[in-house]
Every structure is written in C-alpha cells, then in structure tokens.
Amino acid sequence: MTCNNIAIRIQAILKISMPHTHKTHTEIADQKTPLVCVKMVSYEYSKGLPVLTDIDFDIMQGDFIGMVGPNGGGKSTLLKLMMGILPLQKGVVTLFGTDVRKFKQRNLIGYVSQKATHFDQRFPATVGEIVAMGRVQTRGLFHPLTKEDYEISRNALKDVGMLKYENTPLHELSGGQQQRVFIARALSSHPKLLVLDEPTIGIDIKAQEQFYDLLQQLRKEKGLTIVLVSHDIDVIASQANVFACINQTLIYHGHPEYFVKNDYLKKLYGKNIRMVLHGH
C-alpha cells in the first residue's frame, strides 16, 4: 500500500475515531508547563554517525503522544535520552521542570520497554512478584517491601484486570496478559508519565485492541500522560492526540490530522515507500 493510500486510511480513521475533545495543535501550544521538555537534543553512537539531530519538542500534561518513524530513525534512543537512561551529548531535557541529569523522582515515570515480555520462561516468578518489583524504585533497592507496597501492587493488578492471576507464574500467561502485568508493574510506582516502547510487538490483534482500550481507560481515570512508540501509524492515529514523527530529526509534532493533510508521511518514509496495513 502506497503513502497516498495509507494517508487516506488514516484520514478515514480520524473521522471515525477522533472525538472533538482531542486537542488541536494550537490548543497543545496553549497549555502550561510541559512534563517533558526536549531542547535541541542530538546524539551519536559513533563519531560522525548521528542518530538524532536537533530534536526539539514538549510533552504536555494529559497528552497521548504517538511516536512514529522508520526502523533506525532514533525513536527508542530518544526515549532513553528523555528518561536519563542514556547520557545527553548535546541539548537539554527536563522532566517535571528538573534537568534530567539531576532528576531523582524516578517513580513519576512508568516505563515498559520493547523487551519487557522477552524473559527467560524458566524464571520462577509469579505475577504478583513481578508487579511488586515496580515498588523497588519508590522504596529503595535495599529496603524490604512492606504490606503497603504489596497492597499497592495488588491495586495496580486490579487496574489492569489481572488481579485474579496474582499467584500465577508469569510464563503461563499469554503475550497480551503479560503486557498488562508489565503495565501494572509500571503503574505500581504511581507514575504521572507512562512510556511504552513498541508494546504490542508479538501480540495478536484482539489483544492489541484490548491493550489500547486499557491505555485510554488509564489515561482517563488516572490522568496519565502517555508516550507510545509504534510502527502502526493507522492505529496510533485513532489513539493519540499528538504525533511526534522521528527520522533522525523531528519531521512533525502535532495533531495526527495535520500530519495527513500536509503530506508528512512522504517526508517521514520517502515517496516510494510501500507500507503493509494490518487490518486493526
């Protein structure tokens, strides 16, 4: 499927799925202090081979940002720079108003990586134990977990509909169920910002639909700000109220509708790219 066809598909999705409550590009700019501020960030893995160049954008409270772009475009690297997992080489990142290099309140950020569900199937841990691990960054590495910590973990499992599996070994769950467990682990620290890197890889379509419904529910009920990296542009168009399109530079940042109308798809992937839609 060509860029023109996928653009038409996204436009159709937007008409069906995007309610009037979603923010326009102008409304995004009118909000107050950003949760995350990325200013002129560049990064190289080796001398002379840039991964990111002069990335500049803000993430506002309550946004659902879909971060899209081709493989090797720097999306995952940008997430790691935003959270302080990788050291900054050039530019500035602030989290909740604090320089990322001085930021200590890690419990405010829930992170689910690409490899969250890629674990040793022989690892002898139950669902409840996995989620309780999310309390360590709040309690401290060398401090034992308390009754309160385990109650918070149980509540996080309840939030994602997995409490009945509390005593089930993690490896006995489906991929979609495992993903919910790792979201519960991220939620157990009571974050304000939830960051997910390609969270639906290897999960069937029905589980993906349930997953996105869960994210919207959590966003509404808990006031979470969500950043989600994905290759499924047509799906993200129906979920996110902001696109951040990355291909070494920031190609676009704003409402998905403007992304389609101004033909940014070709700028992001190239004129002759052929894309496969998954029928979500």
C-alpha positions as CSV (number, residue, x, y, z in Angstrom):
1,M,0.0,0.0,0.0
2,T,1.4,3.4,-1.0
3,C,1.8,6.5,1.1
4,N,-1.3,8.1,-0.6
5,N,-3.4,5.1,0.3
6,I,-2.3,4.9,3.8
7,A,-2.9,8.6,4.2
8,I,-6.5,8.1,3.0
9,R,-6.8,5.2,5.5
10,I,-5.6,7.5,8.4
11,Q,-8.0,10.3,7.3
12,A,-10.9,7.8,7.5
13,I,-9.8,6.6,10.9
14,L,-9.6,10.2,12.2
15,K,-13.1,10.9,11.0
16,I,-14.4,7.9,12.9
17,S,-12.2,7.8,15.9
18,M,-11.1,11.3,16.9
19,P,-13.7,13.0,19.1
20,H,-14.0,16.7,19.4
21,T,-12.4,16.5,22.9
22,H,-9.0,15.8,21.3
23,K,-6.7,18.8,21.3
24,T,-5.7,20.8,18.2
25,H,-2.2,21.8,17.5
26,T,-3.0,25.3,18.7
27,E,-4.6,24.0,21.9
28,I,-1.5,22.0,22.7
29,A,0.7,25.1,22.5
30,D,-1.6,27.0,24.9
31,Q,-1.1,24.6,27.8
32,K,1.0,25.3,30.8
33,T,4.4,24.0,31.8
34,P,5.4,20.8,30.0
35,L,6.0,17.5,31.8
36,V,8.9,16.8,29.4
37,C,10.9,19.4,27.6
38,V,13.4,18.3,24.8
39,K,15.6,21.2,23.5
40,M,18.0,20.8,20.6
41,V,19.0,17.2,21.5
42,S,21.4,15.4,19.3
43,Y,23.1,12.0,19.7
44,E,25.8,9.9,18.0
45,Y,26.5,6.3,18.8
46,S,29.9,6.6,17.0
47,K,31.8,9.6,15.7
48,G,30.3,11.2,12.7
49,L,27.2,8.9,12.6
50,P,24.3,10.9,14.0
51,V,21.3,9.0,15.4
52,L,19.4,12.2,16.3
53,T,19.9,15.8,15.3
54,D,18.4,18.9,17.0
55,I,15.2,17.3,18.3
56,D,13.0,20.0,19.9
57,F,9.5,19.4,21.4
58,D,7.4,19.4,24.6
59,I,5.1,16.8,26.1
60,M,2.2,18.4,28.0
61,Q,0.2,17.0,30.9
62,G,-2.6,14.6,29.7
63,D,-1.2,14.1,26.2
64,F,-1.2,10.8,24.5
65,I,1.8,11.0,22.2
66,G,2.3,8.5,19.4
67,M,5.9,8.5,18.4
68,V,6.3,7.1,14.9
69,G,9.0,6.7,12.3
70,P,11.1,4.1,10.4
71,N,13.4,1.5,12.0
72,G,16.7,3.1,12.8
73,G,15.1,6.5,13.0
74,G,16.1,7.1,16.6
75,K,12.8,6.7,18.4
76,S,14.0,4.3,21.1
77,T,17.2,6.3,21.6
78,L,15.1,9.4,22.1
79,L,13.0,7.7,24.8
80,K,16.2,6.6,26.6
81,L,17.6,10.2,26.5
82,M,14.3,11.6,27.7
83,M,14.4,9.3,30.7
84,G,18.1,9.6,31.5
85,I,18.9,6.0,30.6
86,L,21.4,7.3,28.0
87,P,23.6,10.3,28.9
88,L,23.0,13.5,26.9
89,Q,25.6,14.5,24.5
90,K,24.1,17.7,23.2
91,G,21.0,19.6,24.2
92,V,18.8,19.7,27.3
93,V,16.0,17.5,28.6
94,T,13.9,18.5,31.6
95,L,11.5,16.2,33.4
96,F,8.8,17.8,35.5
97,G,10.8,21.0,35.4
98,T,14.1,19.4,36.5
99,D,17.2,18.8,34.4
100,V,17.1,15.0,33.5
101,R,20.7,14.8,34.8
102,K,19.5,15.9,38.3
103,F,16.1,14.2,38.2
104,K,15.6,11.8,41.2
105,Q,11.9,11.1,41.3
106,R,12.0,8.1,39.0
107,N,8.7,6.8,40.5
108,L,7.0,9.5,38.5
109,I,7.8,7.7,35.3
110,G,6.5,4.2,34.4
111,Y,8.5,2.6,31.6
112,V,7.6,-0.6,29.6
113,S,10.5,-1.4,27.2
114,Q,10.5,-3.3,23.9
115,K,11.9,-6.4,25.7
116,A,9.6,-6.4,28.7
117,T,8.0,-9.7,27.7
118,H,11.2,-11.2,26.4
119,F,12.3,-13.0,29.6
120,D,13.6,-16.4,30.5
121,Q,10.5,-18.7,30.6
122,R,12.1,-20.6,33.4
123,F,12.2,-17.6,35.6
124,P,10.3,-18.6,38.7
125,A,8.2,-15.5,39.4
126,T,4.5,-15.1,39.9
127,V,2.5,-12.2,38.5
128,G,2.3,-10.6,42.0
129,E,6.0,-10.8,42.5
130,I,6.8,-9.2,39.1
131,V,4.4,-6.3,39.8
132,A,5.8,-5.8,43.3
133,M,9.3,-5.3,41.8
134,G,7.9,-2.0,40.5
135,R,7.9,-0.7,44.1
136,V,11.6,-1.0,44.5
137,Q,12.4,2.3,42.8
138,T,10.0,4.0,45.2
139,R,11.0,2.1,48.3
140,G,14.7,1.8,47.6
141,L,16.9,-1.1,46.4
142,F,18.0,-2.2,49.9
143,H,14.7,-1.6,51.7
144,P,12.3,-4.5,52.2
145,L,8.8,-4.2,50.7
146,T,6.0,-3.5,53.2
147,K,2.4,-4.6,53.4
148,E,1.5,-1.3,51.9
149,D,3.8,-2.0,48.9
150,Y,2.1,-5.3,48.2
151,E,-1.4,-3.7,48.6
152,I,-0.4,-1.0,46.0
153,S,0.8,-3.8,43.7
154,R,-2.5,-5.6,44.1
155,N,-4.3,-2.4,43.2
156,A,-2.2,-2.0,40.1
157,L,-3.1,-5.5,39.0
158,K,-6.8,-4.7,39.6
159,D,-6.4,-1.6,37.5
160,V,-5.3,-3.7,34.5
161,G,-7.8,-6.5,35.1
162,M,-5.2,-9.1,36.2
163,L,-5.7,-9.4,39.9
164,K,-7.1,-13.0,39.6
165,Y,-3.7,-14.1,38.2
166,E,-1.7,-12.7,41.1
167,N,-0.4,-16.1,42.1
168,T,0.0,-17.4,38.6
169,P,3.6,-18.0,37.2
170,L,4.2,-15.3,34.6
171,H,5.2,-17.7,31.8
172,E,1.8,-19.3,31.9
173,L,0.1,-16.1,30.6
174,S,-0.5,-15.1,27.0
175,G,1.5,-12.3,25.4
176,G,-1.3,-9.8,25.9
177,Q,-1.7,-10.8,29.5
178,Q,2.0,-10.5,30.2
179,Q,1.9,-7.0,28.7
180,R,-0.8,-6.0,31.2
181,V,1.3,-7.3,34.0
182,F,4.3,-5.2,33.0
183,I,2.0,-2.1,32.7
184,A,0.8,-2.9,36.2
185,R,4.4,-3.0,37.4
186,A,5.0,0.4,35.8
187,L,1.8,1.7,37.5
188,S,2.8,0.4,40.9
189,S,5.1,3.4,41.4
190,H,2.2,5.8,40.9
191,P,3.7,7.5,37.8
192,K,2.4,10.6,36.1
193,L,4.1,9.7,32.8
194,L,3.8,6.2,31.2
195,V,6.3,5.5,28.5
196,L,5.9,2.4,26.2
197,D,8.3,1.3,23.6
198,E,6.7,-0.9,20.9
199,P,4.4,-2.5,23.4
200,T,2.3,-4.6,21.0
201,I,5.1,-6.5,19.2
202,G,4.2,-10.2,19.1
203,I,0.6,-9.6,20.5
204,D,-2.4,-10.7,18.4
205,I,-4.9,-8.2,17.0
206,K,-7.6,-8.8,19.6
207,A,-5.1,-8.4,22.5
208,Q,-3.8,-5.2,20.8
209,E,-7.3,-3.7,20.7
210,Q,-7.9,-4.6,24.4
211,F,-4.5,-3.1,25.2
212,Y,-5.3,0.3,23.6
213,D,-8.7,0.3,25.4
214,L,-6.8,-0.2,28.6
215,L,-4.5,2.7,27.9
216,Q,-7.4,5.1,27.2
217,Q,-9.1,3.9,30.4
218,L,-5.9,4.6,32.5
219,R,-5.4,7.9,30.8
220,K,-9.0,9.0,31.7
221,E,-9.2,7.5,35.2
222,K,-5.6,8.3,36.4
223,G,-4.8,11.4,34.4
224,L,-1.7,9.7,32.9
225,T,0.4,11.3,30.2
226,I,1.3,8.6,27.7
227,V,4.2,8.3,25.3
228,L,4.0,5.3,23.0
229,V,6.4,4.3,20.2
230,S,4.8,2.3,17.4
231,H,5.1,1.4,13.7
232,D,1.3,1.1,13.3
233,I,0.6,4.7,12.1
234,D,-3.0,4.0,11.2
235,V,-3.7,2.5,14.7
236,I,-1.9,5.3,16.5
237,A,-3.9,7.8,14.6
238,S,-7.1,6.6,16.3
239,Q,-5.5,6.6,19.8
240,A,-3.1,9.5,20.1
241,N,-3.9,13.2,20.2
242,V,-0.3,14.1,19.2
243,F,2.1,12.7,16.7
244,A,5.9,13.0,17.2
245,C,7.4,11.8,13.9
246,I,11.1,11.0,14.2
247,N,13.6,10.1,11.4
248,Q,16.9,11.3,12.9
249,T,15.3,14.7,13.0
250,L,11.8,15.8,14.2
251,I,9.8,15.6,11.0
252,Y,6.5,16.6,12.6
253,H,5.0,17.3,16.0
254,G,1.3,18.0,16.3
255,H,-2.2,16.6,15.8
256,P,-2.5,13.5,13.5
257,E,-5.0,15.2,11.2
258,Y,-2.4,17.9,10.3
259,F,0.2,15.2,9.7
260,V,-2.0,13.7,6.9
261,K,-3.2,16.9,5.4
262,N,0.3,18.3,5.0
263,D,1.7,15.1,3.4
264,Y,4.3,14.5,6.2
265,L,4.0,10.7,5.5
266,K,6.2,11.0,2.4
267,K,8.6,13.3,4.3
268,L,8.9,10.7,7.0
269,Y,9.2,7.5,5.0
270,G,10.0,8.7,1.4
271,K,7.9,8.9,-1.7
272,N,8.2,5.4,-2.9
273,I,7.7,3.6,0.4
274,R,5.2,0.7,0.4
275,M,3.5,0.0,3.7
276,V,1.5,-3.0,4.9
277,L,-1.6,-2.4,6.9
278,H,-2.6,-4.9,9.5
279,G,-6.3,-4.5,9.5
280,H,-6.7,-3.5,13.1
